[in-house]
Amino acid sequence: MLITLNIYIFAFLKKIKMTEVKLLDENKLELAATMLKAIAHPMRIAILKHLEGGKQLTVTEIHELLGIEQSTTSHHLGILRDKGVLCSRRQGKCTYYYLKFEILSQIVDCLESCTCD
């Protein structure tokens, strides 16, 4: 029995060596998890949808599009910016928000296709 077990273990280890193992960067995984947690809110998903395609919008424009209070909009934008989902740039009195990585909008599209009939 012990010899059979050793043969299986050897075969298993040999197979592992033959396949390429991709090492995962722990820091990148942590950043990805943090960004996904930040996105995981209906209003924040809506914000991402409005910023697709390279759009840059102000807090006022976003709060009018969503129909929610400006302070609530600012709160959500702050979370998304702090967690690395959005960037902002100041122009005069206005701060414009935009997606840090345009590919983030594909995450929302993927989820929509998985949840819609």
C-alpha positions in Angstrom: 0.0 0.0 0.0 2.8 2.4 0.9 4.5 1.8 -2.5 1.3 2.5 -4.4 0.8 5.7 -2.4 4.4 6.8 -3.2 3.8 6.2 -6.9 0.7 8.3 -6.8 2.4 11.1 -5.0 5.4 11.0 -7.4 3.1 11.1 -10.4 1.2 14.0 -8.9 4.3 15.9 -8.2 5.7 15.2 -11.6 2.5 16.6 -13.1 2.7 19.7 -11.0 6.2 20.4 -12.3 5.1 20.0 -15.9 2.4 22.6 -15.6 3.2 26.2 -15.3 2.3 27.6 -11.9 1.6 31.4 -11.9 2.6 33.1 -8.7 0.0 35.6 -7.5 1.1 38.9 -6.2 -0.4 39.3 -2.7 -0.4 43.1 -2.9 -2.3 43.1 -6.2 -4.8 40.7 -4.9 -5.4 42.8 -1.8 -5.8 45.9 -4.0 -8.3 44.1 -6.3 -10.3 43.0 -3.3 -10.4 46.5 -1.8 -11.6 47.9 -5.1 -14.3 45.3 -5.5 -15.5 46.0 -2.0 -15.7 49.7 -2.8 -17.7 49.0 -5.9 -20.1 46.7 -4.2 -22.9 49.3 -3.7 -25.8 50.1 -6.1 -25.1 53.8 -6.1 -21.4 53.3 -6.7 -22.1 50.9 -9.6 -24.4 53.5 -11.0 -21.6 56.1 -10.7 -19.2 53.8 -12.6 -21.8 53.3 -15.4 -22.1 57.1 -15.8 -18.3 57.4 -16.0 -17.8 54.8 -18.7 -16.2 55.7 -22.0 -13.7 58.2 -20.5 -16.4 60.6 -19.2 -15.3 63.1 -16.6 -18.2 64.4 -14.4 -18.5 66.8 -11.5 -20.2 66.0 -8.2 -23.1 68.2 -9.3 -23.5 66.4 -12.6 -23.4 63.0 -11.0 -25.8 63.8 -8.2 -28.3 65.2 -10.8 -27.9 62.0 -12.9 -28.5 59.8 -9.9 -31.2 61.9 -8.2 -29.6 61.7 -4.8 -28.3 64.3 -2.4 -25.0 66.0 -3.2 -23.5 65.1 0.1 -24.4 61.4 -0.5 -22.8 61.6 -3.9 -19.7 63.2 -2.4 -19.5 60.4 0.2 -19.6 57.7 -2.5 -17.2 59.4 -4.7 -14.8 59.8 -1.8 -14.9 56.1 -1.1 -14.3 55.2 -4.7 -11.4 57.6 -5.0 -9.8 56.5 -1.7 -10.0 52.9 -2.7 -8.3 53.5 -6.1 -11.4 53.1 -8.3 -11.7 56.7 -9.4 -9.3 59.6 -9.9 -10.1 63.3 -9.7 -8.8 66.5 -11.2 -9.5 70.0 -10.1 -10.4 72.7 -12.7 -11.2 76.0 -11.1 -14.0 75.5 -8.5 -15.0 72.1 -10.0 -13.6 68.7 -9.3 -14.0 66.2 -12.1 -14.1 62.4 -11.4 -13.2 59.7 -13.8 -12.4 56.0 -13.8 -8.8 55.2 -12.9 -8.9 52.1 -15.1 -11.4 52.1 -17.9 -11.5 48.3 -17.8 -13.4 48.5 -14.5 -16.5 49.2 -16.5 -16.2 45.7 -17.9 -16.7 44.3 -14.4 -20.1 46.0 -14.2 -21.0 44.8 -17.7 -20.0 41.3 -16.8 -22.1 41.3 -13.7 -25.1 42.7 -15.6 -24.8 39.9 -18.2 -24.7 37.3 -15.4 -27.7 38.7 -13.5 -30.0 39.8 -16.3 -32.3 37.4 -18.2 
